[in-house]
């Protein structure tokens, strides 16, 4: 949508200018021209700095080419604009035009190359050599143009008319070809960046699409009305500034994404550290209590009391391990994998068999995954601890109205009404977690015929 808006804006502005020959759209303001050049250059430097930071992490060729291209645009916007205004009038029409157009065309080619370099990486040595080659090449081009400035032809007329009634497609053929090539490269890059943004979801690429579209149409306008090398402001200058405004938004969103990622990393690290502390502390102590209670059960006559302690130890261990599992797992873990791991973990500790049938099309957010995993853990644990089940089947399916999770066992079963009156915490916990999905939990069981826990949401 953003790129389509950029293309539409650029095409509409160009069409209006070409279709309304009596429209006055040129204003003579060298000072504002210099301000726009400086602001645009600062935006390019900001985005280049952010991409350079990302380049150190990713070492992608695309980031390298974008950094070099943006730096060239910034340099020609700052240094060239100030330098050209110190030249004499004849030099402004030769060096003052050929030097910026050469640098801007080179930058456009690099940006187009970056658009097709997605997925390619460079080594640190290649990275350093590439930057050095770019700097040497840019310096050599500047020196050559400066040395031969006396023999350079006039590129374009000095001052456009105050009110243009027709396009001013005048100038040296090489100058016109360079502007056309620059426009083609930027428009080409716009389409490729948009496609990659859809695939990779990166904020910078998302805004590079409309930015390159606006910058490309700005080059088209500079080809029709070459105001870039004069004190006049035309539609090309407005489209160029709009393109750099898109780059500024992309830079701002990249900064926000960076700090959001840093915050997520800090949260994940804190969760994993807490998981390690629980595993090395609470879980180990509970395991010792359980082993001591089992040893005590063989030497004391108060077997029912000791068995209660053993049951409480089992439940506490399950809760502690569930907490360790929830804190240590990946937040983007697929639902099916989370349920399979929860069921297998409990079944393995009780030496039972678990059969898992999962539909990978069922989706759930992080809170839902956690709630469903705890329901599976509770249902499987109850079937093995209290029902004496030899096999538990866990089924996850998508339905016409939502999704359904079923945990079915072949254990002794029980009376749900009597268990509810007795205040069974496990059944209450599963029902509450199901309601928070939001959904429902139905427990069906009969003595001697196993138990079925069905959750729908």
C-alpha positions as CSV (number, residue, x, y, z in Angstrom):
1,X,0.0,0.0,0.0
2,X,2.8,2.4,0.9
3,X,4.7,1.8,-2.3
4,X,1.5,2.1,-4.4
5,X,0.8,5.4,-2.7
6,X,4.4,6.6,-3.6
7,X,4.0,5.5,-7.2
8,X,0.6,7.2,-7.4
9,X,1.8,10.4,-5.9
10,X,4.8,10.6,-8.2
11,X,2.9,9.7,-11.3
12,X,0.0,12.1,-10.5
13,X,2.4,15.0,-9.9
14,X,4.2,14.4,-13.1
15,X,1.0,14.0,-15.1
16,X,-0.4,17.2,-13.6
17,X,2.7,19.2,-14.6
18,X,2.7,17.8,-18.1
19,X,-1.1,18.1,-18.6
20,X,-1.5,21.7,-17.2
21,X,1.0,23.8,-19.2
22,X,-0.2,27.1,-17.7
23,X,0.2,26.0,-14.1
24,X,2.9,28.1,-12.3
25,X,4.8,25.7,-10.1
26,X,8.4,27.1,-10.1
27,X,9.7,29.4,-7.4
28,X,13.1,31.0,-7.2
29,X,14.6,30.4,-3.7
30,X,18.3,29.4,-3.5
31,X,18.2,29.5,0.3
32,X,15.3,27.0,0.5
33,X,17.0,24.8,-2.1
34,X,20.1,24.7,0.2
35,X,18.0,23.9,3.2
36,X,16.3,21.0,1.5
37,X,19.7,19.7,0.3
38,X,21.0,19.7,3.8
39,X,18.0,18.2,5.4
40,X,17.8,15.4,2.9
41,X,21.5,14.7,3.4
42,X,21.1,14.5,7.1
43,X,18.3,12.0,6.8
44,X,20.4,9.9,4.4
45,X,23.3,9.9,6.9
46,X,21.0,8.9,9.8
47,X,19.6,5.9,7.9
48,X,23.1,4.9,6.7
49,X,24.3,5.0,10.3
50,X,21.5,2.7,11.4
51,X,22.1,0.3,8.5
52,X,25.8,0.3,9.3
53,X,25.0,-0.9,12.8
54,X,22.8,-3.7,11.3
55,X,25.5,-4.5,8.8
56,X,27.9,-5.3,11.7
57,X,25.4,-7.9,13.0
58,X,24.1,-9.4,9.7
59,X,27.1,-8.8,7.3
60,X,24.6,-8.8,4.4
61,X,25.6,-7.5,1.0
62,X,22.3,-5.6,0.8
63,X,23.0,-3.5,3.9
64,X,26.6,-2.7,2.6
65,X,25.3,-1.5,-0.7
66,X,22.6,0.6,0.9
67,X,25.1,2.2,3.3
68,X,27.5,3.2,0.6
69,X,24.6,4.5,-1.7
70,X,23.1,6.6,1.1
71,X,26.5,8.0,2.2
72,X,27.1,9.1,-1.4
73,X,23.7,10.8,-1.5
74,X,24.5,12.5,1.8
75,X,27.9,13.7,0.6
76,X,26.6,15.1,-2.6
77,X,23.8,16.8,-0.7
78,X,26.1,18.5,1.9
79,X,29.6,18.9,0.4
80,X,28.7,19.4,-3.3
81,X,25.9,21.9,-2.6
82,X,28.1,24.0,-0.5
83,X,31.1,23.7,-2.9
84,X,29.1,24.5,-6.0
85,X,27.9,27.8,-4.6
86,X,31.5,28.9,-4.3
87,X,32.3,28.3,-8.0
88,X,32.2,30.8,-10.7
89,X,29.2,30.8,-13.1
90,X,31.0,28.9,-15.9
91,X,32.2,26.2,-13.5
92,X,28.7,25.8,-12.1
93,X,27.5,24.6,-15.5
94,X,30.2,22.0,-15.8
95,X,31.8,20.7,-12.6
96,X,28.8,21.9,-10.6
97,X,26.5,19.6,-12.6
98,X,28.6,16.7,-13.8
99,X,30.1,15.9,-10.3
100,X,26.7,15.7,-8.5
101,X,25.0,13.9,-11.3
102,X,27.8,11.3,-11.4
103,X,27.7,10.7,-7.7
104,X,23.9,10.5,-7.6
105,X,23.8,8.1,-10.5
106,X,26.4,5.9,-8.9
107,X,24.3,5.9,-5.7
108,X,21.1,5.0,-7.6
109,X,22.9,2.1,-9.2
110,X,24.2,0.9,-5.8
111,X,20.6,1.1,-4.4
112,X,19.3,-0.9,-7.3
113,X,22.0,-3.5,-6.8
114,X,21.1,-3.7,-3.1
115,X,17.5,-4.5,-4.1
116,X,18.6,-7.6,-5.9
117,X,21.3,-8.7,-3.4
118,X,18.8,-10.0,-0.8
119,X,20.1,-13.0,1.1
120,X,23.7,-12.6,0.1
121,X,26.3,-12.2,2.8
122,X,29.9,-10.9,2.8
123,X,32.8,-11.7,5.0
124,X,34.5,-9.1,7.2
125,X,37.4,-8.9,4.8
126,X,35.1,-8.4,1.8
127,X,33.2,-5.8,3.8
128,X,36.4,-3.8,4.5
129,X,37.6,-4.1,1.0
130,X,34.3,-3.1,-0.4
131,X,34.1,0.1,1.6
132,X,37.7,0.9,0.7
133,X,37.0,0.4,-3.0
134,X,33.9,2.6,-2.8
135,X,35.8,5.4,-1.1
136,X,38.7,5.1,-3.5
137,X,36.4,5.0,-6.5
138,X,34.4,8.0,-5.3
139,X,37.6,10.0,-4.6
140,X,39.1,9.1,-8.0
141,X,35.9,10.2,-9.8
142,X,35.9,13.5,-8.0
143,X,39.5,14.1,-8.7
144,X,39.2,13.3,-12.4
145,X,36.1,15.5,-12.8
146,X,37.9,18.3,-11.0
147,X,41.1,18.0,-13.0
148,X,39.2,17.9,-16.3
149,X,36.7,20.6,-15.5
150,X,38.0,23.0,-18.2
151,X,37.2,20.5,-20.9
152,X,33.8,19.4,-19.6
153,X,30.8,20.4,-21.7
154,X,27.9,22.4,-20.4
155,X,25.4,20.0,-19.0
156,X,22.3,22.1,-18.7
157,X,21.1,25.7,-18.9
158,X,21.7,27.8,-15.8
159,X,18.3,29.2,-14.9
160,X,14.9,27.7,-15.8
161,X,12.2,30.2,-16.7
162,X,9.9,31.5,-14.0
163,X,6.8,29.9,-15.3
164,X,7.4,26.8,-17.4
165,X,4.7,26.1,-20.0
166,X,6.5,23.0,-21.4
167,X,9.1,20.5,-20.3
168,X,12.7,21.7,-20.5
169,X,14.2,18.6,-21.9
170,X,17.5,20.3,-22.8
171,X,21.0,19.4,-21.9
172,X,23.9,17.2,-22.9
173,X,22.8,13.7,-24.0
174,X,25.0,12.1,-21.3
175,X,23.4,14.2,-18.7
176,X,19.9,13.2,-19.8
177,X,20.9,9.6,-20.0
178,X,22.3,9.7,-16.5
179,X,19.0,11.2,-15.1
180,X,17.0,8.5,-17.0
181,X,19.2,5.7,-15.7
182,X,19.0,7.0,-12.1
183,X,15.2,7.2,-12.3
184,X,15.0,3.6,-13.8
185,X,17.3,2.2,-11.0
186,X,15.3,3.8,-8.2
187,X,11.9,2.7,-9.6
188,X,13.3,-0.8,-10.1
189,X,14.6,-0.8,-6.5
190,X,11.2,0.3,-5.2
191,X,9.4,-2.8,-6.6
192,X,12.0,-5.2,-5.3
193,X,12.2,-3.6,-1.8
194,X,8.4,-3.9,-1.5
195,X,8.4,-7.5,-2.4
196,X,11.2,-8.3,0.1
197,X,9.4,-6.3,2.8
198,X,6.3,-8.5,2.3
199,X,8.5,-11.6,2.7
200,X,10.8,-10.5,5.5
201,X,8.6,-8.0,7.4
202,X,11.5,-5.5,7.9
203,X,10.5,-1.9,8.6
204,X,13.3,-0.3,6.6
205,X,12.5,-2.3,3.5
206,X,8.8,-1.4,4.0
207,X,9.6,2.3,3.7
208,X,12.4,2.0,1.2
209,X,9.7,1.0,-1.4
210,X,7.7,4.3,-1.4
211,X,10.9,6.3,-0.8
212,X,12.6,4.9,-3.9
213,X,9.4,5.4,-5.9
214,X,9.2,9.1,-4.9
215,X,13.0,9.6,-5.5
216,X,12.6,7.9,-8.9
217,X,9.8,10.2,-10.0
218,X,11.8,13.1,-8.7
219,X,14.5,12.1,-11.2
220,X,11.9,12.0,-13.9
221,X,10.9,15.5,-13.0
222,X,14.6,16.6,-13.0
223,X,14.8,15.2,-16.5
224,X,11.8,17.2,-17.6
225,X,12.6,20.4,-15.5
226,X,16.3,20.4,-14.4
227,X,15.8,22.6,-11.3
228,X,18.2,20.5,-9.2
229,X,21.2,22.5,-10.4
230,X,19.7,25.9,-10.1
231,X,18.1,28.1,-7.4
232,X,14.6,27.2,-8.6
233,X,12.2,24.9,-6.7
234,X,10.1,22.6,-8.9
235,X,8.0,19.4,-8.4
236,X,11.2,17.3,-8.5
237,X,12.5,19.0,-5.3
238,X,9.2,18.3,-3.5
239,X,9.0,14.7,-4.6
240,X,12.7,14.2,-3.6
241,X,12.0,15.7,-0.1
242,X,8.9,13.5,0.2
243,X,11.1,10.5,-0.6
244,X,13.6,11.4,2.1
245,X,10.7,11.9,4.5
246,X,9.8,8.3,3.9
247,X,13.4,7.3,4.7
248,X,13.1,9.3,7.9
249,X,10.0,7.4,9.0
250,X,11.8,4.1,8.1
251,X,14.8,5.1,10.2
252,X,12.5,6.0,13.2
253,X,10.7,2.7,12.9
254,X,14.0,0.9,12.7
255,X,15.1,2.5,15.9
256,X,11.9,1.5,17.6
257,X,12.3,-2.1,16.3
258,X,15.8,-2.2,17.6
259,X,14.9,-1.2,21.1
260,X,11.9,-3.4,21.1
261,X,14.1,-6.3,20.1
262,X,16.6,-5.4,22.8
263,X,13.8,-5.4,25.4
264,X,12.6,-8.8,24.2
265,X,16.1,-10.2,24.5
266,X,16.4,-8.9,28.0
267,X,13.0,-10.4,29.0
268,X,14.0,-13.8,27.4
269,X,17.3,-13.8,29.2
270,X,15.6,-13.0,32.5
271,X,13.1,-15.8,32.0
272,X,15.9,-18.3,31.2
273,X,17.9,-17.2,34.2
274,X,14.9,-17.7,36.5
275,X,14.2,-21.1,34.9
276,X,17.8,-22.2,35.6
277,X,17.5,-21.0,39.2
278,X,14.2,-22.9,39.7
279,X,15.7,-26.1,38.1
280,X,18.9,-26.0,40.1
281,X,17.1,-25.0,43.4
282,X,13.4,-25.7,43.9
283,X,13.2,-28.8,41.6
284,X,16.3,-30.4,43.2
285,X,14.9,-29.8,46.8
286,X,11.5,-31.2,45.8
287,X,13.2,-34.3,44.3
288,X,15.1,-34.8,47.5
289,X,11.8,-34.5,49.6
290,X,10.1,-37.0,47.3
291,X,13.0,-39.6,47.6
292,X,13.1,-39.2,51.4
293,X,9.3,-39.7,51.6
294,X,9.5,-42.8,49.5
295,X,12.2,-44.2,51.8
296,X,10.1,-43.3,54.8
297,X,7.1,-45.1,53.4
298,X,9.0,-48.4,53.6
299,X,9.9,-48.0,57.3
300,X,6.8,-46.4,58.9
301,X,3.4,-47.6,59.7
302,X,1.8,-44.2,58.7
303,X,1.6,-45.1,55.0
304,X,-1.5,-43.0,54.2
305,X,0.2,-39.8,55.5
306,X,3.5,-40.6,53.7
307,X,1.5,-41.3,50.5
308,X,-0.1,-37.9,50.8
309,X,3.4,-36.4,51.1
310,X,4.5,-38.3,48.0
311,X,1.4,-37.1,46.1
312,X,2.1,-33.5,47.2
313,X,5.7,-33.9,46.1
314,X,4.6,-35.2,42.7
315,X,2.3,-32.2,42.2
316,X,4.9,-29.7,43.4
317,X,7.5,-31.2,41.0
318,X,5.1,-31.1,38.1
319,X,4.3,-27.4,38.9
320,X,8.0,-26.5,39.2
321,X,8.9,-28.3,36.0
322,X,6.0,-26.7,34.2
323,X,7.2,-23.3,35.4
324,X,10.8,-24.1,34.3
325,X,9.4,-25.2,30.9
326,X,7.2,-22.1,30.5
327,X,10.1,-19.7,31.4
328,X,12.7,-21.4,29.3
329,X,10.9,-22.1,26.1
330,X,10.8,-20.0,22.9
331,X,7.9,-17.5,22.8
332,X,7.4,-18.4,19.1
333,X,7.2,-22.1,19.7
334,X,4.5,-23.9,17.6
335,X,1.4,-25.0,19.5
336,X,1.7,-28.6,18.4
337,X,5.3,-28.9,19.6
338,X,4.5,-27.3,23.0
339,X,1.6,-29.8,23.6
340,X,3.6,-32.8,22.4
341,X,6.5,-31.9,24.7
342,X,4.2,-31.3,27.7
343,X,2.5,-34.6,27.3
344,X,5.7,-36.6,26.6
345,X,7.4,-35.0,29.6
346,X,4.8,-36.2,32.1
347,X,4.3,-39.6,30.5
348,X,8.1,-40.3,30.5
349,X,8.4,-39.7,34.2
350,X,5.5,-42.1,34.9
351,X,6.7,-44.8,32.4
352,X,3.5,-44.6,30.4
353,X,2.8,-44.4,26.7
354,X,1.3,-41.2,25.1
355,X,-0.1,-41.0,21.6
356,X,-0.2,-37.5,20.1
357,X,-2.2,-36.5,17.0
358,X,-1.8,-32.8,16.1
359,X,-3.2,-30.5,13.4
360,X,-0.5,-28.0,12.6
361,X,-3.0,-25.6,11.1
362,X,-4.3,-24.7,14.6
363,X,-2.9,-21.4,15.7
364,X,-2.7,-19.9,19.2
365,X,-0.9,-16.9,20.8
366,X,1.6,-17.2,23.6
367,X,-0.9,-17.0,26.4
368,X,-3.1,-19.6,24.8
369,X,-0.2,-21.9,24.2
370,X,0.8,-21.7,27.8
371,X,-2.8,-22.4,29.0
372,X,-3.3,-25.3,26.7
373,X,0.1,-26.8,27.6
374,X,-0.8,-26.6,31.3
375,X,-4.2,-28.3,30.7
376,X,-2.4,-31.1,28.8
377,X,0.1,-31.5,31.6
378,X,-2.6,-31.6,34.3
379,X,-4.9,-34.0,32.3
380,X,-2.1,-36.4,31.5
381,X,-0.7,-36.2,35.0
382,X,-4.1,-37.0,36.6
383,X,-4.6,-39.9,34.2
384,X,-1.3,-41.5,35.2
385,X,-1.1,-40.6,38.9
386,X,-4.7,-41.2,39.9
387,X,-6.2,-43.2,37.0
388,X,-3.4,-45.7,36.6
389,X,-3.7,-45.3,32.8
390,X,-1.4,-47.3,30.5
391,X,-1.9,-45.1,27.5
392,X,-3.0,-41.5,27.0
393,X,-4.1,-40.1,23.6
394,X,-3.8,-36.3,23.0
395,X,-5.6,-35.0,19.9
396,X,-5.7,-31.4,18.5
397,X,-8.0,-30.6,15.6
398,X,-9.4,-27.6,13.8
399,X,-13.2,-27.5,13.7
400,X,-15.8,-25.5,11.7
401,X,-16.3,-23.2,14.8
402,X,-12.8,-23.1,16.2
403,X,-10.4,-25.6,17.6
404,X,-10.6,-28.7,19.9
405,X,-8.2,-30.4,22.2
406,X,-9.0,-33.9,23.6
407,X,-7.0,-35.8,26.2
408,X,-8.3,-39.4,26.5
409,X,-7.0,-42.2,28.8
410,X,-7.7,-45.9,29.5
411,X,-7.5,-45.5,33.2
412,X,-9.8,-46.4,36.1
413,X,-12.0,-43.3,35.7
414,X,-13.9,-41.5,38.4
415,X,-17.1,-39.8,39.3
416,X,-16.8,-36.1,38.1
417,X,-19.7,-35.0,40.3
418,X,-18.1,-36.5,43.5
419,X,-14.7,-35.0,42.5
420,X,-16.3,-31.6,42.0
421,X,-17.9,-31.7,45.4
422,X,-14.6,-32.7,47.0
423,X,-13.0,-29.6,45.6
424,X,-10.5,-31.2,43.2
425,X,-8.0,-28.4,42.4
426,X,-6.9,-30.0,39.1
427,X,-10.4,-30.0,37.5
428,X,-11.0,-26.4,38.7
429,X,-7.6,-25.3,37.3
430,X,-8.3,-26.8,33.9
431,X,-11.7,-25.2,33.7
432,X,-10.4,-21.8,34.7
433,X,-7.5,-22.0,32.1
434,X,-10.0,-23.0,29.4
435,X,-12.3,-20.0,30.2
436,X,-9.3,-17.6,29.8
437,X,-8.6,-18.9,26.2
438,X,-11.6,-18.1,25.9
439,X,-13.2,-21.5,25.7
440,X,-14.8,-24.4,27.6
441,X,-13.5,-27.5,29.3
442,X,-15.7,-30.6,29.6
443,X,-14.6,-33.7,31.7
444,X,-16.3,-37.0,30.9
445,X,-15.5,-40.1,33.0
446,X,-17.0,-43.2,34.5
447,X,-15.5,-45.6,37.0
448,X,-13.7,-48.4,35.1
449,X,-14.1,-46.7,31.7
450,X,-11.4,-44.0,31.6
451,X,-11.5,-40.2,31.3
452,X,-11.9,-37.7,28.5
453,X,-11.0,-34.0,28.8
454,X,-12.3,-31.9,25.9
455,X,-11.3,-28.3,25.5
456,X,-12.9,-26.1,22.8
457,X,-12.1,-22.5,21.9
